[in-house]
Amino acid sequence: MDNDLSAHSGLEGRLVALIAPAVEEMGYEIVRVAVLGRERPTVQIMADRADGMLINVEDCERISHAVGAVLDVEDPIPGAWTLEVSSAGIDRPLTRAKDWTRFAGHQAKAEVLVPIEGRRRFAGVSLGSDGTVARMRLDDGTEVVLPLAEIRKARLVLTDALIEDSARMVQPASDAGVEQDGKKEPPASKVH
C-alpha cells in the first residue's frame, strides 16, 4: 500500500487498507477515500492510473466492480451504502507527497491544521515534496514549508498551464470517455 495513504484514519483508513491491494493490482492508485453521510453513507473513491494517464469511465467502472466486491465480502459498513468512483480531476486534491512533486510548478492552495507564521491558508506554486513536507512559493515570492501531516486540505488551481499539461496525460484516442476540455467524467456509482 502507498505510504502516502497513511493520512487516512478511522473508517476511511480501514477502507484504504481493504481496497488498496485490489486497486493497485489492477494498475490504479487511490488518491482519496471519503465516507459521507450517516443514514445511507456514500463511499467516495478518487483514483489515478499508475501510469500517470487520466482515467476514464471504463476505468472507474472496473475499480467500482473490484472495490464493491471486496467491500461486499468484508462488510466494513453496516447497512446500505453507495459507492462512487471518480477521477481526481484536473484541479485535483493534493493528498500524497508524490502529488506535490508531480505537479510542481503549478498553482495550488493549501490549508494547514496548525498555523505557520500566523497563517493557515496558503496560495502559490507547488515546489514539490521530500516525503515529509510540501514546499510552496507564495504569491508574494516567499517560500513556505508545509508539514504533510499538518495539511488539512490542498488542491491544484485550474489554470491554462494545468489544462495544457493535463492534455498530455490523456489516453490514446481508442479509449472512450477520457477527460476532455478540463471536465471530469461523472463518477461511476453503485448502490450496496
MDTraj code that builds the backbone (N, CA, C; nanometers):
import mdtraj as md
import numpy as np

residues = "MET ASP ASN ASP LEU SER ALA HIS SER GLY LEU GLU GLY ARG LEU VAL ALA LEU ILE ALA PRO ALA VAL GLU GLU MET GLY TYR GLU ILE VAL ARG VAL ALA VAL LEU GLY ARG GLU ARG PRO THR VAL GLN ILE MET ALA ASP ARG ALA ASP GLY MET LEU ILE ASN VAL GLU ASP CYS GLU ARG ILE SER HIS ALA VAL GLY ALA VAL LEU ASP VAL GLU ASP PRO ILE PRO GLY ALA TRP THR LEU GLU VAL SER SER ALA GLY ILE ASP ARG PRO LEU THR ARG ALA LYS ASP TRP THR ARG PHE ALA GLY HIS GLN ALA LYS ALA GLU VAL LEU VAL PRO ILE GLU GLY ARG ARG ARG PHE ALA GLY VAL SER LEU GLY SER ASP GLY THR VAL ALA ARG MET ARG LEU ASP ASP GLY THR GLU VAL VAL LEU PRO LEU ALA GLU ILE ARG LYS ALA ARG LEU VAL LEU THR ASP ALA LEU ILE GLU ASP SER ALA ARG MET VAL GLN PRO ALA SER ASP ALA GLY VAL GLU GLN ASP GLY LYS LYS GLU PRO PRO ALA SER LYS VAL HIS".split()
xyz = np.array([
    [0.0845, -0.1183, 0.0000],
    [0.0000, 0.0000, 0.0000],
    [0.0887, 0.1243, 0.0000],
    [0.0474, 0.2258, -0.0704],
    [0.1202, 0.3518, -0.0818],
    [0.1329, 0.4160, 0.0558],
    [0.2550, 0.4436, 0.0992],
    [0.2768, 0.5043, 0.2306],
    [0.2097, 0.6390, 0.2434],
    [0.1890, 0.7098, 0.1320],
    [0.1233, 0.8395, 0.1365],
    [-0.0208, 0.8287, 0.1838],
    [-0.0806, 0.7110, 0.1745],
    [-0.2208, 0.6964, 0.2117],
    [-0.2399, 0.6799, 0.3618],
    [-0.1313, 0.6846, 0.4381],
    [-0.1421, 0.6703, 0.5826],
    [-0.2167, 0.7880, 0.6457],
    [-0.2377, 0.8964, 0.5694],
    [-0.3116, 1.0112, 0.6215],
    [-0.4585, 0.9768, 0.6455],
    [-0.5082, 0.8726, 0.5810],
    [-0.6443, 0.8272, 0.6056],
    [-0.6476, 0.7600, 0.7428],
    [-0.7523, 0.7893, 0.8198],
    [-0.7633, 0.7278, 0.9518],
    [-0.9059, 0.6805, 0.9739],
    [-0.9308, 0.6140, 1.0834],
    [-1.0639, 0.5669, 1.1162],
    [-1.1195, 0.4747, 1.0095],
    [-1.2487, 0.4878, 0.9807],
    [-1.3154, 0.4043, 0.8807],
    [-1.2495, 0.4195, 0.7441],
    [-1.2147, 0.5422, 0.7084],
    [-1.1510, 0.5640, 0.5776],
    [-1.0177, 0.4916, 0.5690],
    [-0.9414, 0.4901, 0.6758],
    [-0.8154, 0.4174, 0.6793],
    [-0.8362, 0.2674, 0.6646],
    [-0.9398, 0.2147, 0.7313],
    [-0.9704, 0.0713, 0.7183],
    [-1.0113, 0.0386, 0.5754],
    [-1.0898, 0.1272, 0.5140],
    [-1.1320, 0.1040, 0.3753],
    [-1.0112, 0.1020, 0.2812],
    [-0.9199, 0.1978, 0.2998],
    [-0.7992, 0.2019, 0.2166],
    [-0.7223, 0.0712, 0.2316],
    [-0.7052, 0.0245, 0.3546],
    [-0.6304, -0.0999, 0.3780],
    [-0.6981, -0.2186, 0.3091],
    [-0.8302, -0.2199, 0.3059],
    [-0.9030, -0.3301, 0.2424],
    [-0.8952, -0.3259, 0.0901],
    [-0.9084, -0.2071, 0.0316],
    [-0.9237, -0.1986, -0.1138],
    [-0.7953, -0.1709, -0.1908],
    [-0.6950, -0.1128, -0.1253],
    [-0.5727, -0.0737, -0.1963],
    [-0.5067, -0.1897, -0.2707],
    [-0.4937, -0.3086, -0.2106],
    [-0.4281, -0.4166, -0.2849],
    [-0.4986, -0.4496, -0.4170],
    [-0.6308, -0.4571, -0.4174],
    [-0.7044, -0.4892, -0.5404],
    [-0.6914, -0.3771, -0.6432],
    [-0.6999, -0.2530, -0.5966],
    [-0.6902, -0.1378, -0.6872],
    [-0.5512, -0.1305, -0.7498],
    [-0.4485, -0.1489, -0.6677],
    [-0.3115, -0.1419, -0.7176],
    [-0.2799, -0.2567, -0.8123],
    [-0.3330, -0.3743, -0.7844],
    [-0.3112, -0.4900, -0.8722],
    [-0.3687, -0.4652, -1.0121],
    [-0.4720, -0.3847, -1.0198],
    [-0.5355, -0.3519, -1.1487],
    [-0.4630, -0.2393, -1.2219],
    [-0.3626, -0.1781, -1.1591],
    [-0.2871, -0.0718, -1.2252],
    [-0.3360, 0.0686, -1.1935],
    [-0.4018, 0.0846, -1.0787],
    [-0.4530, 0.2146, -1.0371],
    [-0.3957, 0.2506, -0.9011],
    [-0.4117, 0.3763, -0.8635],
    [-0.3703, 0.4251, -0.7328],
    [-0.4862, 0.5008, -0.6691],
    [-0.5012, 0.4864, -0.5395],
    [-0.6035, 0.5602, -0.4666],
    [-0.5482, 0.6984, -0.4342],
    [-0.6242, 0.8008, -0.4691],
    [-0.5866, 0.9381, -0.4365],
    [-0.6516, 0.9786, -0.3043],
    [-0.7799, 0.9450, -0.2906],
    [-0.8514, 0.9830, -0.1677],
    [-0.9712, 0.8917, -0.1480],
    [-1.0021, 0.8615, -0.0230],
    [-1.1232, 0.7897, 0.0141],
    [-1.1952, 0.8775, 0.1154],
    [-1.3251, 0.8963, 0.0941],
    [-1.4056, 0.9731, 0.1889],
    [-1.5382, 0.9007, 0.2093],
    [-1.5874, 0.9009, 0.3321],
    [-1.7181, 0.8446, 0.3635],
    [-1.8051, 0.9611, 0.4071],
    [-1.9139, 0.9838, 0.3321],
    [-2.0015, 1.0978, 0.3568],
    [-2.1422, 1.0508, 0.3909],
    [-2.2030, 1.1144, 0.4899],
    [-2.3399, 1.0831, 0.5281],
    [-2.3467, 0.9761, 0.6346],
    [-2.4643, 0.9660, 0.6975],
    [-2.4823, 0.8709, 0.8068],
    [-2.5890, 0.7664, 0.7775],
    [-2.7087, 0.8078, 0.7390],
    [-2.8193, 0.7149, 0.7191],
    [-2.7876, 0.6127, 0.6099],
    [-2.7450, 0.6611, 0.4967],
    [-2.7027, 0.5763, 0.3854],
    [-2.5732, 0.6374, 0.3328],
    [-2.4588, 0.6029, 0.3934],
    [-2.3330, 0.6684, 0.3582],
    [-2.2913, 0.6441, 0.2136],
    [-2.2166, 0.7398, 0.1611],
    [-2.1564, 0.7283, 0.0286],
    [-2.0058, 0.7154, 0.0475],
    [-1.9499, 0.6105, -0.0101],
    [-1.8055, 0.5898, -0.0084],
    [-1.7531, 0.6473, -0.1399],
    [-1.6780, 0.7564, -0.1302],
    [-1.6218, 0.8200, -0.2493],
    [-1.4752, 0.7822, -0.2621],
    [-1.4399, 0.7342, -0.3793],
    [-1.3007, 0.6974, -0.4064],
    [-1.2539, 0.7754, -0.5278],
    [-1.1449, 0.8490, -0.5117],
    [-1.0788, 0.9156, -0.6241],
    [-0.9567, 0.8320, -0.6570],
    [-0.9371, 0.8071, -0.7866],
    [-0.8257, 0.7220, -0.8275],
    [-0.7517, 0.7805, -0.9468],
    [-0.6288, 0.7347, -0.9621],
    [-0.5425, 0.7665, -1.0765],
    [-0.4995, 0.6358, -1.1393],
    [-0.4588, 0.6425, -1.2627],
    [-0.3912, 0.5282, -1.3233],
    [-0.2457, 0.5330, -1.2780],
    [-0.1876, 0.4184, -1.2505],
    [-0.0489, 0.4132, -1.2047],
    [0.0479, 0.4630, -1.3114],
    [0.0067, 0.4568, -1.4389],
    [0.0952, 0.5017, -1.5472],
    [0.0910, 0.6527, -1.5682],
    [0.0126, 0.7247, -1.4863],
    [0.0075, 0.8702, -1.4949],
    [-0.0934, 0.9244, -1.5929],
    [-0.1562, 0.8385, -1.6709],
    [-0.2582, 0.8838, -1.7653],
    [-0.3877, 0.9128, -1.6889],
    [-0.4749, 0.9922, -1.7494],
    [-0.6036, 1.0218, -1.6866],
    [-0.6955, 0.9012, -1.6990],
    [-0.7746, 0.8757, -1.5960],
    [-0.8658, 0.7623, -1.6019],
    [-0.9935, 0.8025, -1.6737],
    [-1.0629, 0.7025, -1.7256],
    [-1.1876, 0.7272, -1.7969],
    [-1.3019, 0.6522, -1.7281],
    [-1.4190, 0.6591, -1.7862],
    [-1.5373, 0.5981, -1.7254],
    [-1.5198, 0.4467, -1.7113],
    [-1.4612, 0.3834, -1.8126],
    [-1.4399, 0.2386, -1.8048],
    [-1.3461, 0.2025, -1.6898],
    [-1.2434, 0.2848, -1.6687],
    [-1.1539, 0.2619, -1.5549],
    [-1.2321, 0.2713, -1.4240],
    [-1.3167, 0.3725, -1.4125],
    [-1.3972, 0.3903, -1.2909],
    [-1.4893, 0.2710, -1.2692],
    [-1.5462, 0.2191, -1.3769],
    [-1.6339, 0.1020, -1.3652],
    [-1.5558, -0.0198, -1.3175],
    [-1.4362, -0.0418, -1.3732],
    [-1.3532, -0.1561, -1.3304],
    [-1.3206, -0.1450, -1.1815],
    [-1.2797, -0.0253, -1.1409],
    [-1.2464, -0.0050, -0.9997],
    [-1.3702, -0.0268, -0.9129],
    [-1.4836, 0.0252, -0.9565],
    [-1.6075, 0.0121, -0.8805],
    [-1.6456, -0.1341, -0.8598],
    [-1.6361, -0.2149, -0.9660],
    [-1.6701, -0.3574, -0.9536],
    [-1.5758, -0.4279, -0.8564],
    [-1.4458, -0.4017, -0.8686],
    [-1.3478, -0.4676, -0.7818],
    [-1.3648, -0.4240, -0.6365],
    [-1.3768, -0.2928, -0.6148],
    [-1.3905, -0.2407, -0.4781],
    [-1.5238, -0.2859, -0.4182],
    [-1.6296, -0.2805, -0.4966],
    [-1.7599, -0.3252, -0.4488],
    [-1.7567, -0.4699, -0.4021],
    [-1.6880, -0.5556, -0.4783],
    [-1.6779, -0.6970, -0.4405],
    [-1.6020, -0.7134, -0.3089],
    [-1.4918, -0.6415, -0.2944],
    [-1.4131, -0.6504, -0.1703],
    [-1.4971, -0.6025, -0.0520],
    [-1.5623, -0.4893, -0.0676],
    [-1.6390, -0.4332, 0.0438],
    [-1.7629, -0.5168, 0.0754],
    [-1.8223, -0.5789, -0.0265],
    [-1.9370, -0.6669, -0.0004],
    [-1.8949, -0.7873, 0.0841],
    [-1.7761, -0.8422, 0.0574],
    [-1.7268, -0.9577, 0.1330],
    [-1.6835, -0.9161, 0.2732],
    [-1.6058, -0.8093, 0.2827],
    [-1.5519, -0.7661, 0.4122],
    [-1.6567, -0.6977, 0.4993],
    [-1.7553, -0.6336, 0.4388],
    [-1.8681, -0.5689, 0.5069],
    [-1.8264, -0.4719, 0.6180],
    [-1.7402, -0.3716, 0.5865],
    [-1.6945, -0.2785, 0.6899],
    [-1.7966, -0.1700, 0.7246],
    [-1.9023, -0.1580, 0.6424],
    [-2.0029, -0.0542, 0.6648],
    [-2.1377, -0.1223, 0.6847],
    [-2.1961, -0.1090, 0.8043],
    [-2.3249, -0.1746, 0.8273],
    [-2.4363, -0.1086, 0.7461],
    [-2.5314, -0.1897, 0.7019],
    [-2.6460, -0.1380, 0.6284],
    [-2.6137, -0.1044, 0.4843],
    [-2.7043, -0.0283, 0.4236],
    [-2.6908, 0.0094, 0.2824],
    [-2.5951, 0.1274, 0.2677],
    [-2.5233, 0.1290, 0.1581],
    [-2.4289, 0.2371, 0.1283],
    [-2.4148, 0.2470, -0.0220],
    [-2.3600, 0.3588, -0.0680],
    [-2.3392, 0.3828, -0.2101],
    [-2.1903, 0.4007, -0.2351],
    [-2.1426, 0.3463, -0.3456],
    [-2.0030, 0.3589, -0.3842],
    [-1.9930, 0.4494, -0.5056],
    [-1.9065, 0.5508, -0.4983],
    [-1.8777, 0.6385, -0.6114],
    [-1.7291, 0.6352, -0.6383],
    [-1.6923, 0.6075, -0.7630],
    [-1.5522, 0.6067, -0.8032],
    [-1.5360, 0.7109, -0.9120],
    [-1.4350, 0.7962, -0.8978],
    [-1.4139, 0.9012, -0.9969],
    [-1.2657, 0.9305, -1.0150],
    [-1.2388, 1.0031, -1.1204],
    [-1.1065, 1.0591, -1.1442],
    [-1.0818, 1.1666, -1.0391],
    [-0.9557, 1.1931, -1.0118],
    [-0.9230, 1.3041, -0.9217],
    [-0.9473, 1.4380, -0.9909],
    [-0.9597, 1.4377, -1.1229],
    [-0.9864, 1.5596, -1.1979],
    [-0.8616, 1.6428, -1.2197],
    [-0.8772, 1.7491, -1.2940],
    [-0.7635, 1.8354, -1.3244],
    [-0.7268, 1.9207, -1.2040],
    [-0.8252, 1.9867, -1.1438],
    [-0.7978, 2.0702, -1.0259],
    [-0.8111, 1.9835, -0.9004],
    [-0.7348, 1.8790, -0.8992],
    [-0.7385, 1.7695, -0.8047],
    [-0.6897, 1.8060, -0.6652],
    [-0.7299, 1.7258, -0.5666],
    [-0.6709, 1.7438, -0.4339],
    [-0.5267, 1.6941, -0.4349],
    [-0.4444, 1.7548, -0.3545],
    [-0.3057, 1.7120, -0.3350],
    [-0.3025, 1.6371, -0.2023],
    [-0.3145, 1.5055, -0.2078],
    [-0.3262, 1.4250, -0.0863],
    [-0.2015, 1.3456, -0.0538],
    [-0.1113, 1.3326, -0.1508],
    [0.0079, 1.2494, -0.1326],
    [0.1323, 1.3318, -0.1642],
    [0.2446, 1.2937, -0.1045],
    [0.3702, 1.3647, -0.1314],
    [0.4005, 1.3662, -0.2806],
    [0.3751, 1.2539, -0.3482],
    [0.4063, 1.2481, -0.4909],
    [0.3180, 1.3400, -0.5737],
    [0.1988, 1.3753, -0.5242],
    [0.1141, 1.4721, -0.5957],
    [0.1820, 1.6091, -0.5980],
    [0.2410, 1.6480, -0.4840],
    [0.3088, 1.7779, -0.4750],
    [0.4267, 1.7835, -0.5713],
    [0.4967, 1.6715, -0.5841],
    [0.6128, 1.6665, -0.6731],
    [0.5688, 1.6564, -0.8188],
    [0.4719, 1.5711, -0.8461],
    [0.4227, 1.5529, -0.9834],
    [0.3724, 1.6845, -1.0426],
    [0.3095, 1.7666, -0.9598],
    [0.2507, 1.8914, -1.0086],
    [0.3321, 2.0141, -0.9656],
    [0.4612, 1.9939, -0.9400],
    [0.5491, 2.1069, -0.9097],
    [0.5460, 2.2042, -1.0266],
    [0.5418, 2.3318, -0.9950],
    [0.5339, 2.4349, -1.0977],
    [0.3921, 2.4824, -1.1244],
    [0.2939, 2.4155, -1.0658],
    [0.1539, 2.4544, -1.0847],
    [0.0989, 2.5257, -0.9617],
    [0.0000, 2.6089, -0.9836],
    [-0.0660, 2.6836, -0.8769],
    [-0.1421, 2.5880, -0.7859],
    [-0.1366, 2.6148, -0.6563],
    [-0.2052, 2.5326, -0.5578],
    [-0.2524, 2.6190, -0.4424],
    [-0.3483, 2.5663, -0.3684],
    [-0.3951, 2.6267, -0.2442],
    [-0.3881, 2.5195, -0.1371],
    [-0.3509, 2.5595, -0.0172],
    [-0.3409, 2.4641, 0.0934],
    [-0.3894, 2.5292, 0.2213],
    [-0.4434, 2.4460, 0.3084],
    [-0.4845, 2.4898, 0.4417],
    [-0.4248, 2.3921, 0.5417],
    [-0.3621, 2.4454, 0.6458],
    [-0.2982, 2.3610, 0.7469],
    [-0.3798, 2.3601, 0.8760],
    [-0.3581, 2.2578, 0.9574],
    [-0.4280, 2.2448, 1.0844],
    [-0.3744, 2.3416, 1.1888],
    [-0.2420, 2.3553, 1.1934],
    [-0.1757, 2.4420, 1.2910],
    [-0.1135, 2.5589, 1.2152],
    [-0.1420, 2.6824, 1.2565],
    [-0.0879, 2.7979, 1.1835],
    [0.0643, 2.7951, 1.1710],
    [0.1108, 2.8398, 1.0555],
    [0.2535, 2.8551, 1.0283],
    [0.2764, 3.0046, 1.0101],
    [0.3587, 3.0607, 1.0968],
    [0.3839, 3.2048, 1.0959],
    [0.2524, 3.2838, 1.0951],
    [0.1564, 3.2357, 1.1757],
    [0.0295, 3.3047, 1.1919],
    [-0.0725, 3.2807, 1.0822],
    [-0.0431, 3.1946, 0.9863],
    [-0.1351, 3.1693, 0.8742],
    [-0.1760, 3.0231, 0.8688],
    [-0.2990, 3.0014, 0.8243],
    [-0.3483, 2.8656, 0.7995],
    [-0.3674, 2.8387, 0.6498],
    [-0.3900, 2.9414, 0.5717],
    [-0.4179, 2.9250, 0.4285],
    [-0.3049, 2.9835, 0.3454],
    [-0.2698, 2.9092, 0.2412],
    [-0.1593, 2.9494, 0.1549],
    [-0.1983, 2.9293, 0.0086],
    [-0.1526, 3.0183, -0.0768],
    [-0.1734, 3.0068, -0.2212],
    [-0.0415, 3.0388, -0.2890],
    [-0.0083, 2.9610, -0.3905],
    [0.1161, 2.9838, -0.4621],
    [0.1461, 2.8695, -0.5561],
    [0.2735, 2.8473, -0.5814],
    [0.3187, 2.7442, -0.6743],
    [0.3795, 2.6287, -0.5961],
    [0.3382, 2.5067, -0.6288],
    [0.3978, 2.3895, -0.5664],
    [0.5438, 2.3785, -0.6096],
    [0.6309, 2.3552, -0.5120],
    [0.7729, 2.3336, -0.5400],
    [0.8128, 2.1891, -0.5146],
    [0.7142, 2.1022, -0.4881],
    [0.7424, 1.9604, -0.4662],
    [0.7402, 1.9224, -0.3203],
    [0.7834, 1.7976, -0.2951],
    [0.7831, 1.7431, -0.1600],
    [0.9017, 1.6501, -0.1430],
    [0.9506, 1.6421, -0.0203],
    [1.0580, 1.5469, 0.0098],
    [1.0033, 1.4229, 0.0801],
    [0.8716, 1.4121, 0.0893],
    [0.8094, 1.2980, 0.1557],
    [0.7549, 1.3303, 0.2931],
    [0.8052, 1.4356, 0.3563],
    [0.7549, 1.4751, 0.4884],
    [0.6968, 1.6155, 0.4877],
    [0.7433, 1.6995, 0.3948],
    [0.6922, 1.8360, 0.3835],
    [0.6662, 1.8681, 0.2367],
    [0.5727, 1.9596, 0.2157],
    [0.5496, 2.0154, 0.0825],
    [0.6032, 2.1578, 0.0845],
    [0.6536, 2.2008, -0.0280],
    [0.7080, 2.3369, -0.0378],
    [0.6256, 2.4156, -0.1396],
    [0.6031, 2.5429, -0.1062],
    [0.5298, 2.6324, -0.1960],
    [0.6016, 2.7665, -0.2042],
    [0.5987, 2.8256, -0.3227],
    [0.6400, 2.9652, -0.3384],
    [0.5111, 3.0449, -0.3412],
    [0.4934, 3.1291, -0.2416],
    [0.3702, 3.2062, -0.2283],
    [0.3633, 3.3166, -0.3322],
    [0.2452, 3.3715, -0.3476],
    [0.2228, 3.4768, -0.4470],
    [0.3130, 3.5984, -0.4241],
    [0.3572, 3.6214, -0.2986],
    [0.4450, 3.7358, -0.2709],
    [0.5935, 3.7022, -0.2916],
    [0.6234, 3.5787, -0.3378],
    [0.7610, 3.5388, -0.3666],
    [0.8311, 3.4653, -0.2548],
    [0.7748, 3.4668, -0.1344],
    [0.8372, 3.3932, -0.0240],
    [0.8062, 3.2449, -0.0375],
    [0.8880, 3.1635, 0.0278],
    [0.8650, 3.0190, 0.0255],
    [0.8200, 2.9731, 0.1633],
    [0.7354, 2.8708, 0.1645],
    [0.6856, 2.8155, 0.2894],
    [0.6993, 2.6639, 0.2839],
    [0.7260, 2.6052, 0.4008],
    [0.7357, 2.4606, 0.4157],
    [0.6130, 2.4151, 0.4936],
    [0.5359, 2.3237, 0.4363],
    [0.4133, 2.2746, 0.4989],
    [0.4317, 2.1275, 0.5366],
    [0.4331, 2.0943, 0.6653],
    [0.4428, 1.9536, 0.7041],
    [0.3216, 1.8772, 0.6497],
    [0.3461, 1.7708, 0.5756],
    [0.2359, 1.6965, 0.5130],
    [0.1335, 1.6489, 0.6156],
    [0.1793, 1.6085, 0.7331],
    [0.0881, 1.5601, 0.8367],
    [-0.0024, 1.6706, 0.8899],
    [0.0337, 1.7966, 0.8663],
    [-0.0444, 1.9098, 0.9164],
    [-0.1344, 1.9727, 0.8094],
    [-0.1318, 1.9191, 0.6882],
    [-0.2151, 1.9760, 0.5817],
    [-0.3567, 1.9230, 0.5957],
    [-0.4510, 2.0139, 0.6182],
    [-0.5921, 1.9780, 0.6312],
    [-0.6500, 1.9476, 0.4949],
    [-0.6223, 2.0360, 0.3976],
    [-0.6654, 2.0128, 0.2601],
    [-0.5772, 2.0961, 0.1687],
    [-0.5602, 2.0439, 0.0478],
    [-0.4817, 2.1144, -0.0535],
    [-0.5314, 2.0689, -0.1899],
    [-0.5251, 2.1608, -0.2855],
    [-0.5683, 2.1251, -0.4205],
    [-0.5017, 2.2140, -0.5223],
    [-0.4983, 2.1643, -0.6450],
    [-0.4468, 2.2436, -0.7552],
    [-0.5492, 2.3493, -0.7935],
    [-0.5003, 2.4578, -0.8508],
    [-0.5860, 2.5649, -0.9015],
    [-0.5918, 2.5493, -1.0530],
    [-0.7111, 2.5526, -1.1081],
    [-0.7289, 2.5356, -1.2521],
    [-0.6711, 2.6561, -1.3263],
    [-0.5697, 2.6299, -1.4077],
    [-0.5069, 2.7342, -1.4889],
    [-0.4891, 2.6804, -1.6305],
    [-0.4598, 2.7699, -1.7252],
    [-0.4342, 2.7258, -1.8621],
    [-0.3158, 2.6295, -1.8674],
    [-0.2105, 2.6573, -1.7906],
    [-0.0921, 2.5709, -1.7901],
    [-0.1269, 2.4308, -1.7395],
    [-0.2112, 2.4215, -1.6376],
    [-0.2522, 2.2916, -1.5851],
    [-0.3355, 2.2164, -1.6884],
    [-0.4238, 2.2865, -1.7560],
    [-0.5049, 2.2230, -1.8604],
    [-0.4154, 2.1697, -1.9722],
    [-0.3160, 2.2489, -2.0131],
    [-0.2236, 2.2048, -2.1177],
    [-0.1461, 2.0809, -2.0745],
    [-0.0940, 2.0811, -1.9520],
    [-0.0206, 1.9645, -1.9032],
    [-0.1114, 1.8423, -1.8917],
    [-0.2350, 1.8632, -1.8490],
    [-0.3292, 1.7525, -1.8358],
    [-0.3644, 1.6928, -1.9713],
    [-0.3675, 1.7754, -2.0746],
    [-0.3988, 1.7255, -2.2091],
    [-0.2951, 1.6228, -2.2537],
    [-0.1735, 1.6350, -2.2071],
    [-0.0689, 1.5379, -2.2417],
    [-0.0873, 1.4052, -2.1679],
    [-0.1720, 1.4034, -2.0661],
    [-0.1947, 1.2811, -1.9882],
    [-0.3167, 1.2035, -2.0362],
    [-0.3797, 1.2502, -2.1437],
    [-0.4992, 1.1832, -2.1946],
    [-0.4578, 1.0541, -2.2636],
    [-0.5393, 0.9511, -2.2439],
    [-0.5132, 0.8218, -2.3045],
    [-0.5290, 0.8293, -2.4559],
    [-0.4784, 0.7302, -2.5274],
    [-0.4942, 0.7277, -2.6727],
    [-0.6408, 0.7386, -2.7130],
    [-0.6636, 0.7915, -2.8315],
    [-0.7997, 0.8161, -2.8801],
    [-0.8851, 0.6910, -2.8831],
    [-0.8261, 0.5723, -2.8865],
    [-0.9045, 0.4488, -2.8908],
    [-0.9783, 0.4235, -2.7600],
    [-0.9363, 0.4893, -2.6516],
    [-1.0059, 0.4755, -2.5239],
    [-1.1168, 0.5786, -2.5168],
    [-1.2387, 0.5329, -2.4979],
    [-1.3529, 0.6243, -2.4920],
    [-1.3691, 0.6799, -2.3520],
    [-1.4316, 0.7957, -2.3421],
    [-1.4693, 0.8513, -2.2129],
    [-1.3592, 0.9206, -2.1373],
    [-1.2515, 0.9599, -2.1997],
    [-1.1451, 1.0293, -2.1281],
    [-1.1907, 1.1682, -2.0909],
    [-1.1181, 1.2282, -1.9979],
    [-1.1472, 1.3660, -1.9616],
    [-1.1182, 1.4539, -2.0816],
    [-1.2072, 1.5467, -2.1095],
    [-1.1887, 1.6379, -2.2206],
    [-1.2266, 1.7780, -2.1776],
    [-1.1609, 1.8752, -2.2359],
    [-1.1926, 2.0158, -2.2115],
    [-1.1906, 2.0515, -2.0632],
    [-1.1059, 1.9822, -1.9854],
    [-1.0930, 2.0154, -1.8439],
    [-1.2096, 1.9716, -1.7589],
    [-1.2985, 1.8900, -1.8141],
    [-1.4159, 1.8462, -1.7391],
    [-1.3949, 1.7040, -1.6915],
    [-1.4305, 1.6784, -1.5677],
    [-1.4159, 1.5475, -1.5099],
    [-1.5364, 1.4635, -1.5490],
    [-1.5116, 1.3371, -1.5841],
    [-1.6197, 1.2458, -1.6136],
    [-1.7017, 1.2243, -1.4862],
    [-1.8310, 1.1966, -1.5020],
    [-1.9119, 1.1692, -1.3818],
    [-1.8640, 1.0420, -1.3150],
    [-1.8813, 1.0345, -1.1824],
    [-1.8361, 0.9151, -1.1125],
    [-1.9195, 0.7942, -1.1492],
    [-1.8588, 0.6760, -1.1435],
    [-1.9315, 0.5528, -1.1580],
    [-1.9912, 0.5242, -1.0211],
    [-2.1221, 0.5067, -1.0132],
    [-2.1887, 0.4858, -0.8852],
    [-2.2484, 0.3472, -0.8794],
    [-2.2560, 0.2932, -0.7583],
    [-2.3131, 0.1633, -0.7367],
    [-2.3728, 0.1624, -0.5967],
    [-2.4952, 0.1143, -0.5818],
    [-2.5617, 0.1089, -0.4517],
    [-2.5442, -0.0314, -0.3950],
    [-2.5084, -0.0384, -0.2672],
    [-2.4882, -0.1679, -0.1995],
    [-2.5833, -0.1801, -0.0846],
])
top = md.Topology()
chain = top.add_chain()
for i, resn in enumerate(residues, 1):
    res = top.add_residue(resn, chain, resSeq=i)
    for name in ("N", "CA", "C"):
        top.add_atom(name, md.element.get_by_symbol(name[0]), res)
traj = md.Trajectory(xyz[None], top)
